[in-house]
Structures are given as C-alpha cells and as structure tokens.
Amino acid sequence: MSPDNPAVPGTVLPPVAPEVLAEAVENLTARLRKKLDAAIAACGADAVRGADGSTCVRFGEDALVTLRPGPDGTVSEAGQAVCGCLLAPRCLHRAAVLGAAPLADPAPPPTSGEAGGEPDRTPGLEHEPDPDADALPESDPADPARPADPARQAEAAEAADADAGAQGPPALTDDQTRAAAALWRAAAEALAAGVTAAGAVAQAELLRAAHTARVAGIPRGEAAALRVVRGLRAARDRQAAQKLGDLTEGFRELLRTAALLAAGTADPALTGTARRAYTPGGSLQVYGLCREPVLTATGYAGVVTHLLAGDGSPYSVSDVRPGGLARARGAGAASVALGGAVLDHAGLARGGLRVAGATVSADGRLGSGRGVRATPVRGTPWSEQPAAALFGRPAAEAVAARQADPDGAEAALLGCEVVVVGPAGDHVLVREARPGGPLLRLRPAHPHPELAHTDNLRRIAAHPGLLLRVLGRPDLDRAASLRPLAVGPVPGAAYTLRLPEEWLDRADLGYDRLQGSHFPPAADAPAAQAADTPAADAPAPDLPAAVRDPLADSPLWRVRRLLETGVAGGRRAVAETARGDASRTAQGPLRRAGLGAAAELAAALRAEADRRPRDAFGRLTDPSADGYAWAWLAAATHLAAAERSLVAASWEGSRDA
C-alpha cells in the first residue's frame, strides 16, 4: 500500500458474486484445494482498505491480493480480484480471499420496461416452499433418462402421498433439466459430506451449480442453493444465529426443487421468478390493517403495511431496503411511495387509499409505477367491514385454508378473538374465545429486543382473562402458534383493551407500545381470573397436558434428530447410528405411535448410509451420493408432511366442549 493510499485496518471484505468464487476454486489444482479451508481461516483478519475503495490482504512478503469492487460494492467480475504472485490468477491466495468474503445476493436480471416488474426486495418471501408440491419424480435427477430405483421410488411415493398421474406434461427446457440435475448432484454431495466436511470446495460446487441454474432460468433453485451455502458457512463458523434445523430445511427444499425440475415434468412455476411481476389491477379501494417491521439477517430492513379491499382481498405496501434496526424503526413513519399519496405508513395502517391505475403482484403487493394515482380515504375500525370478516370464522378453518393454498400464505393474515391465559416461557398462552376453542401460543413476530413485540406481549401476559382481538400470521412450523402483528379490543367486552381514539381501536405490536392506561383496572378482571393471577415473582406453573406441544411430545423428534445428524456429520454419522441396537431401539416408539412409515423411512436411510460396496481391491463400486440423498429426502419429506398434520390438528381445540 503506497503512502498516499493509506490503509484502514480491521476492514470487512466486500461481498463476492457466487460465480466469481466458484470459478476461482475450480481453477485450483487438487493439491491447492486441500489447503483452501486452512488458507481461508487464516486470511480474514489481515484485510486493510485503501482510500481508493480497494481491499487488500497480504500473504507473507511475496503475495498481495487486491479486491476492487464495482459501484455497487460487490466483486462481480473475475478481473476485480487480483493477486501479485506468480501463480495468479490460479493461486491459493486469491481463492482464499474470495472464499473468506461474504456471498453477494445475485443481481436481478434486466427488464425491458417498467411494466415488467421490479426486484423483490423482501428477503425470505420470494421463493417460498410449496408444501403441496412435495411429490417426488419418477426419474433419477443425476440422469433424467434413467428410472429411479423401484424401492426408492416407493419410499418417496409413500412419503409424499403423491399421485404420479397428476403431473402435467413436460414443459421445461433441456437446459433447465440439465441445470437441475447438476444442482441435485452438487446438493447430494454436500449432504453426504455434512457440515464437518463440506468446506470451501464442496460449497464452490454448489455455487457453480447455482449459477448454472440461474443462467438456465431457475432462480428458485439458485436461491435455495445460496441459502444452503450460507447455512454451511455459518454452521462451520459456529455462528450463534445459525440453527441446524434451518439448514436441514434448506437441504430439503434444495433437493426437492432439484429433483422435481430434473424430472422434466414439474410445473414451470416451480422455477421461480427473480423479479416480482406486476399486472394491471384497475381501480382499488383498500383499508389499512396494521404495520409490520422488517429486519432480516441478510441486511434488509423496512416496513410492510397490510391492507384489505372491500371484497376481502389482501394487499400490502412495502418499503424494504438495505439497512438495519434504525431503518426498521424509522420506516414505520416514513412516507408511502405510492401514486403521490400524501400519507405515511402509520397513517395508512389506520386509514385507506383509493388507487387508480393500480399494479398488483401475485401476492398482493401494490406497485408504484408512474401511472399509479392514489388518494387517501377514511379508514375503518376492525369492528366494521371489511376487517370484521377476518374475525368471523374459527382460526382452525383459516389455518386449513392457508395450508390448502400456500401461494396466499404470505398475503392473508389470520384474525381471532382470544382470552389471555397467562405467560408460558417465552410466549403468551391464550384461548380462542369460542366454545371448544384451542389453546394458542402468541410468539413475538420478531425477537429483536429493540422492537416492541416482546415488551408488548409481556404486558398482555400480565392480564389473565383479558379479551382481545389478535391479527397475525400463524407459525405453521409450530403447534397452534400465532405471531401477532396487531391487537385490538373486543367490541362490547368489559375486560378488554382501552386504546386511544386516534389509534382507531388497534395497536401495531412492532411500533406502538402498550402502557398501563391501555389496560382495564385489575379490579374489573373476571373473578376466577383474578383469583388465579400469580404474583409477579412466582415461578411459572407446570403446563397441563392440553397445553403441551404435540410436536415436541411426538416420537417424530427421533426422525428429525436423525436427519439433522446427517446434515451435521454427513453420511458417515448416519451410518454410525445403524450399527448396534440404536437403530432398533429408535424404531420402537415410532411404530407404537402408529408412525410405521416414518420408522421404515428412517431405517432405509440408515441402511443406505451404511451401504458402501467395495471391490476386491477395497475401492468403492458405487461412490455416488444419489441413493443416500434420495433416502434422506424421502424421510425428510414424510417428516414435513407428518408435522404439518400435527400442526393442523393442534388448531382444532376440544371437540367435546
């Protein structure tokens, strides 16, 4: 670094495009690849940034790697990463620095005009899994022309309970099926290696397959692969925020998507979209429901305001951009960028809009094109239509409809009237206010302590017997759990919330903070509830059996632990569980609980993991990981379906009441 270009120590490396890293690893010799993980671990702390925006990492006296990101701050071309050693650009130094840098999000493809769409900047909502598309294909993804093993196909069919005849005619291109097959092979090898062995080389193979999928027009497969690579990196770095269950679900989604697309008979919609497409929506009149702060681990923040049309159709207005906590908190009062409307998100959540020339995405997001015109209108309370209809049907029916129509899962919110039971660990127990209503768990929509969710729920939990209306999003991965976005009083109830008139009888739990004056006096509490109210310093009572989580009590946890063992330790770790009496001991509780299919699939996974045939010279005769990946995917698919059934049943409540 020259004297007139001073260095800034402690610099974070700029993000790198996945294809740039994949190419750098591919150019290494086999000898250098073996040293790559150690080189990556050693180079991160030596980065310095110059005044010209470049980032440099020195390796001894003879090698200096320089990264010069483009205007967007990303190293998106191979020429933006250079090394001064004699082996460059096929050197270990350059590949190690690129491997130590964070992965950049793929840039959205260009479009030919405003009407085509805009980038989907709401992370986590662009490529959602489709629970009803879990049917596995009838061909081997590694070779779409070769039929899959009959026994493996039977396991997959039983796990998914799918009708093969329901598949439509082939509609994918040859490039897409080949890209999906490559994605399958890379994912299968990474799964067989596990977190412990899936280092930079295995991750680079996944990144190359992800880039191939993107070029072929499979953005959903690319997004799934990038999630898995980020999860592998976080798990290997032992980051506290990374959960093994999330990585397990990431592998299931990646393998399922690749398998369906490689078969060539999947619905073309399974390929996903890189941009949210907007279509003309005509004239609309929408009313605000609530605001939801957005704060993601990938560096995006903002707000989504949920709206409802007169016919009950859900819509939303989003303002999500790169940022952190400050942006998530401030965006709740920021101006709404829609058709010149003089309104902020706080006003829109309790007001309404008349929109002319509206553009709408498939999930109800309103676009802000140049032809859109919006005029503020008076809002309506939850006690009036159209919002009142959200609270008019049992929660179990709404959850069943959501599971039957996964495409509407993000747009539609669930409303119900509940009675507060009290605190239970990190959530609030409530009971739906109808005969035989189920016990529900209210969990914070976002756990960040600087957002108001957790504090508001804590205040609500301190008022047993309180009647309130809750509007939120059901957590379909947990038994009878709702993540509330807003609450309001129950019309006509005595012991309910008392909110300011300007709040229009609703409080946004992520932005508004409930105070003591918003609750009724303790003297007005129902007599039975007042007598049962524990002291503030009293220990939490033991939960009755009716309150326990059926997912946690079910022996299905044995299957999940086996799948997570495979993700963490790879094929070898699963094979170890097949030896001795552990395998037979694990199957007994599953069979006694009537989960025979789960027991068979778990046994098949153990057997496949331990199947390593060798020839007379000790060499593997079948080194492919395809069979193991098929067995793992079959067990994971069945587990997901079984857990969805338990979750749906937990919303039913007592039928005898």
PyMOL commands that set and color helices and strands:
alter all, ss='L'
color gray80, all
select helices_A, chain A and resi 18-26+30-34+36-46+78-80+92-100+114-116+131-133+150-160+164-166+174-197+200-216+219-236+244-262+268-271+325-333+345-349+387-391+395-404+406-408+453-461+501-503+516-518+522-524+527-532+545-547+550-553+556-577+582-592+596-610+626-650
alter helices_A, ss='H'
color red, helices_A
select strands_A, chain A and resi 7-9+47-50+55-59+63-67+81-83+118-119+139-140+143-147+275-276+278-295+300-309+314-322+352-361+373-377+414-424+427-432+439-442+467-474+481-488+507-508
alter strands_A, ss='S'
color yellow, strands_A
deselect
rebuild
show_as cartoon
